[in-house]
Amino acid sequence: MSEQYDLVVIGAGSGGVRASRMAAATGAKVAVIEDMFLGGTCVNVGCVPKKLFVYASQFKGHIEHASGFGVDASFNGFDWSTLKSNKDNEINRLNGIYKNILEGPGVEIIRGRGRVAGPGKVEVNGKILETKRILIATGGWPFKPEIPGGDLAMDSNDVFAMDTLPKRIVVVGGGYIAVEFAGIFNGLGCDTQLLYRGDQILRGFDNEVRGFVTQEVAKAGVKIRTQTDVERIEEDGDEKICHLSDGSTLRCDLVMMATGRKAKTSNLGLEEAGVELRKNGSIVANERFETSVPGIFALGDVIDTPALTPVALEQGMIFVDQQFGEGKRTLNYELIPTAVFCQPNIGTVGVSEEEAGERYPGDIDVYTSEFRALKHTLSGSSERTLMKLVVKRSEDRILGAHMVGDDAGEIIQGIAIAMQAGATKSQFDATLGIHPTGAEEFVTMRSVTREL
């Protein structure tokens, strides 16, 4: 028994949902197959619940800072079960919304594990779907290193289902997930250690931003140890004992491994179909999302492009335009704005100072501004803000914008629009600031901090 489709999508995460529903809106017959939850990592065990946890972790600090403004307030405790329950209710609501936005344009939702069964064929629940196009959009999955006792550690998926909040936690990793969760747990009152095997956390970000964030996150209370790794974990009653690479040990209530993510490509029938995979399991695909096998496409985290929800969403739109539209949409991977919701936040778009210097040696101006936000002159907090512009001098073109501070993501989103439109440094300089705000610093930086 078989049915004929124009498109069968395996994976109902951000990219898969967007591609499915937009393709169906063109009149195509579309099915999407999912064996877990609608919305993928972002909605269920990623961006959305994480941001809710970030909000929760900030209230203690807000209350502590209130006295400088004449507010008589005190922090009387935190109930994890309430946060978890309310988070679960919101995620369930969002799953219902995703179901509706798929079914609205006519997408058939099939619950089960989809596998490529041959050219133009997908098997699910013992049934064969015949289709003109197969799209793999299964995303990524947390990776934990294989160490003795590694099964005693949680990953970033597990954390969202915790029943109790630990008093002491060790977070292993130096990427944005590790740094964000270290800030969350610290803000919620946990004794938090962040261990990273490298020299500096947040590899891939601007080096000045990395150093500044390390300083500010440590000031907030997270104990950061670099060049340190966990070699094995033991259990001692309710405690976990981490044996570290420097010969020392750490006792804690919970270990969270945030050591990266890998493409979720196992058991999809890809190798048997001849789809080329990289050593890390991700799918090799070109700018048209074509794999090595005609008729099989892939997009999102599974193809090793930046693992960000907006990237997968836009790739879904481009794929539909290429296959069912005019084929005019493009994605500029050079100008992908992103945020790290550590505390303080990072917002960034474009290239780092280091990347700019390598590409255009002798032609780069760097502008920076570091200050204590107005709010903190009364709050008593010593937190500082950093803003930075990287400019190609010969063209007056802004190549990168970076910020560490409150609402950095919100502010950088606006900067990203200007950069997408080709705004120059002179145009930034000619723009009036909104006073008093932190954001006005982006249009008042006149003096070059250094030349590269």
C-alpha angles and dihedrals in degrees: 000000000000142000130209120235135176090219136010115190121199107206130036099214126120096295096038094049093047093048092045098050096040091049091049089050088063090059097262120143104244137179126186121200122206130169097186129025135336114250095034126226097334097058099034111028104004142040100004103046090036091056089049088054090049090055090050092051093055099059096078090056093046091054093047090052094048098083092071088063093050095260115142102212138138136194109238102179145294131256113210094189091060092051092046093048094048090046091051091050091053093048091050089052091051091049088056090051092051090051090053096047090052097046093042096074091036106267113159110227114210119189112214145068111300121209133183104247099181140306107341093352132114124183121211129162091351092305128112119225115199114209143167092225135026117200120195110206103152096135126203139308132212114270122215120190115242104250130146107279093012090136088068090068127083125226128216091273094053094052093068090059097048114134096205136028114243121233092215125028136178115206114197117204142053104228128102094275092053094045093046094050092045087057092046094052093043091051091049090057102262121140097245130198120185114200123191128175094211131076096255135016124245100038111201096035125104108289095229089052091049093053093045093049092048089055095047096044089050091049088054090059108268111133105223121197117181127190086035129115137177111247099180141354127218131188122230108180106297092344131090120217116208115202107207134209092247091059096256128115135223126204118208144148096241139018118205118195111207095166100138141287133262132207112270099232105128120116094014097112091244098130091048090050091052098248110159115239131188122237089262091057097254121134121252108232134163130226089282089053089246116151126206089276119071112243095022116102134177137193143165127038090340092073095051098247116136106310097234129127096231090053092054091045093052092045088054090053092048092048092053091046090051095047103032105015142040098298095232101123120104136179122223104213089187093068105047110143116210141170136210110209096212118130108290097027126239122219121182142166130177128006131338123245089256094052091047092051092051094049099042109022113191093013105080131102119191122203121192138177125188122183148143110260117245091244092061094056084079102023092065092229117139092208114135134202129226126199125181141179125193112202134188099227100206092055099029084230123152108231099175141014123192135179137179114191146068114335092001092152093052092050097044091053088067092044089052091058090053092048092047087054090052099252116183130217089251090057090050088051091050092052117098116237125231106240131244098017135111090233092066088074089076090066098037101054101113105154122075110238094198141343125228 
